[in-house]
Amino acid sequence: MESHRIGRPRPSYLRALGRLEPPECVEVDGTAFHLAEVFKHDSWAATAKYVEASSGKTGSEVDSQARTPRVIVCKFNRQASIGPIPMRWLGRWLACRETMFLTMLQNVPGIPRVYPTVRVRGQVARHVSAHDFVDGSPLSLSHQPGEAFFRRVDELLSELHRRRIAYVDLHKQENVIVGSDGSPYLIDFQISLRMPAWICLNPLLKILCDCDRYHVAKHRNAHRIPGTQPIRPWIIRAHRQIAVPFRTLRRKLLVWIGVRRGEGRASSELAPEIGLRSH
């Protein structure tokens, strides 16, 4: 992308960690991991890949115990204040609920292993959630997934819904990871919802699950995979009446302050999230 079409760096108040960056080293399960790549750093979180540090062994020790270093992803949720308003509580809450979802789904294929405790400089970082890195790439139109892939997505969603969890954020196809093994993975549960088993909440759960299925059917159509014609739930139509004007206003504001260019799409940022870097 040409430089004149790229915005300037985000100001600190539009970054989850303010002027700070993800730390160079974290500790998980008593093992040090070093920063390898920052996937994104927006208003809500900074997400980065970390690689297991070398054990320091040499010679025959390495030959006899050689293995591929573990790779994990850490999400550093909001810590920077908004003016005089402290936001550390929000970062801790977001990390706690994302770790909770990943923990609840540990025995489900398509959900990476979670690490409940992350330490930074010896201290437990309660604003951080972590899981195994999924080797693959975000779903996009450059992929050619087959019927089997979307059948696995349906199975994964069905298991979430059986556990009364609505993923909620499937309108963006890049939230589905295409693993190097060809399987789908879900990793971002930032706005997912779990409904208690109360009869009064069953209608709301059904609506949210219908929205999940609608978005999958829409992505299936985009990839020209035969399937049921998606019927947009009424709540999505209602939501768009609010969301579209809000998104348009937000894009205009980001263009106005110089963070984005053109129509204000996320891909015009200086460092867009990894799912948009090839678009």
N, C-alpha and C positions, 0 to 999 in steps of 0.2 A: 504493500500500500504506500502511495506517495506520501512524503512527510507533510505536505500541506493539507492532507486529508485526515491527519491524526491530531487529536487534541493534546493539550498540555497535561502534565502530571496532575493527579487529583490533589486538591488542597487537603490538609490534615483532617479537617472536620468531615470529609467525605471518605475517610479511611478508617476501618475498624480499629486499627492500632495507632491511629494518629500519625505522628512523625516516625514511629518505630516500624521496623520490619520484623518478620518472623525470625526467631532466634536461630543462630548458626547450629545449635546443638540442643537436642531434647533427650530425655531418658525415659524408656519404656521397658517394663519388666526387668529393670536392673541393667539394661543395655543402652549404650549411647548410640544415637542416630544423628547423622550430619545432614544439614540442609543441602538438597540437590536442585530444587526448582520451585519457584513460586507460581502456582497455577492462576491465582487471582487475588486481588486485594481490593474489595469494594467496601461499601458502607457497613455491611453486616459482618463480614469475616475475611480473614486472610487465610487462604488454603495453600498448603505447600507439601512437597514430597521430600521425604527424608530416607536416607540409606544407612543401613547398619554399619557402624564403625568397624574398622579392621580389628581383629582380635589381638594382633601383634605377634602371632605365632609365625615361626619360620621353618624352613627345611622340611624334614619328614613330618612334623606336626601338621603343617599345612596340607601336605600330600595325603595324609591319612584321614584328615577331618575336613577336607575341602568341601564347601557348599556355597550356594549362591547367597549373598547377603540379603537379609530381609529388607523390604522396602515398605514404608508406611506413609499414610497421608494424615497430616494434622490440620485441623481447622481451628484457627485462633479467632474466637468470636469477639464481638465488639467490646473494647476496653476504653476507647477514647471518649471523653465527655463531649456533650453537645452544648457548647457555651458553658453555663454554670451547672448544667444538669449532669450528674454522674451517670454513667452507663455500664459500669462494671457488673452490676446486678444482671443486666440483660445478657451480657456475654456468658456469665455463669449459668443462667437459666437455659439459654440456647444450647450450650454444650451438654448440660445435664439431660435435656430431653432428647437430643440426637443420640447420645450414648445409650439412653434408655431404649429407644427404638431398635438400634443395632443389637443390643443385648437380648431383647425379646425375640429377635428374628435370627439368632445365631445358627439354628439348625435348619435354616431355609436355604436351598441352593439359590445362588444369585445375590447373597448378602455376605460381604466380606467380614473377616474376623475383626472384632472390636477390641480396643485396648482401653479399659475404663480409667486408668491412671497415667497421666503424663506429667513428668517433672521437668522444670526448667530451672537450671542453676540450683538443683537440689530441692526446690520447693514444688509442691503439687500445684499444677496450673489448672484451676477449676474452670477456666474459660475455654479449655481446649478439649475437643473430641478427636479420637484417632481410630484408624482402622487400617487393615492391610491395603496396600496399593493394588488396584486391579489393572493388570497389564492389558491394555486395549486402547480404545478411543471412543469419544462421545458419538452417539448415533447421529448421522447426517445423511444428506442425499447422495453423498459420495460413496456410501456403503451400498451393498447389494444383499441385504438380509433376505433369507428365504422364508417360506411358510413355517418351517421348524423354529426359526428364531422367534417369530411373533407368537407361536404357540407356547413357547417357553415364557414369554412375557405374560401371556394370559394366565399361565399356571402360577407364576410368581405373584401376580396381582390377586389371583383367587385365594392364595394362601394368606396374603396380607388382609384381605377382606374377611376371610374366615376368622381371623384374629381381631376383627373389628378395627382394623387400621386402614385409613384412607390415605393414599400417597399424596394426593392433592396437586402436586407440582409436575404433572406429566404433559402439560401443554407445550413444554419445550422438549423437543426430541433429544437434545443433547444431555438431558438428565438421565437418559438410558445409556449405559456404557456397553459397548460391544467388546467383549473380552477377546483376547487372542485365541481363546478356545472356541470362539464363535457363539458363546452363550451370553445372554443379557444379564446385567448387574444393575442394582439400584444402590446408590451410596449416599444420596443427599436427602435427609429426612427433616430438613430445617423447618418446613411448614406442614409436615404431615400431622394427622390427627388420629387419636385413638378414642373411641367412644365406649364408655362404660356400658355394661349390659343392662341398661334401663330401657323399658319398653318405649318410653316417651322419646328416646333418642334414636330408635330404629329408623324412623322416616328420614332423619338427617343423615344417618350413616348410609342409607340406600342412595340418597341423592349424590353424596360425595363419591360413592363407589361407581355410580353410573357415570359420573364425570371422568373418573379414571379410565373406565372402559371406552368412553367416547374418544378420549384423546389417543388411546392406543389404536382404535379403529381408524382415526384420522391419519396417524402416522403410517398405518398399514396401507391405506389408500395412496398416501404420498409416495410410497415405495412400490406401488402398483402390485401389491399382494392381494389376491382375491379374498374377500371377506364380506361381512355384513356392512351395508351402507350405514355410516355413522349418523345418528340422529342427535342433534345437539340438545342436551337437557335444558329446561327452561331456566335453571339457575345460572347457567353459563351465559345465556342471552341477557339475563338481568345484570349479571356481574359486569359484562362488557359495557353496559351503559355508564358504569362508573369507572371501570378500569381503563378503558380506551382514552377518555379525556384526561384522566390522571397521568397515564403513561405519556401522552402527547405533551402535557404541561411539563412533566419531569424532563423529557428529552429537550424541550426548548430551554429550560433553565440550565441544563448541563451544557448546551451549546452556547448559551449566553455568557456563562462563566469561563468558557473555553476548554472545558474538559472533553467535549465531543465536537465533531464537525458535521457538516451537511445536515442530514435529517435527524441527527442525534442518536443513531443506532450504536449499540454497545461495541460493535466491531470497529468503530472509529476512535475508541479510546487509545491512549498511548500503550497501555498494557491490558488488552481485553482478556477475559477469562479464556482458559485454554480451549474450551469448546467452540469458541468463535474465531480463533486465530487463523484458521485456514479459509474463512469465508470472505 
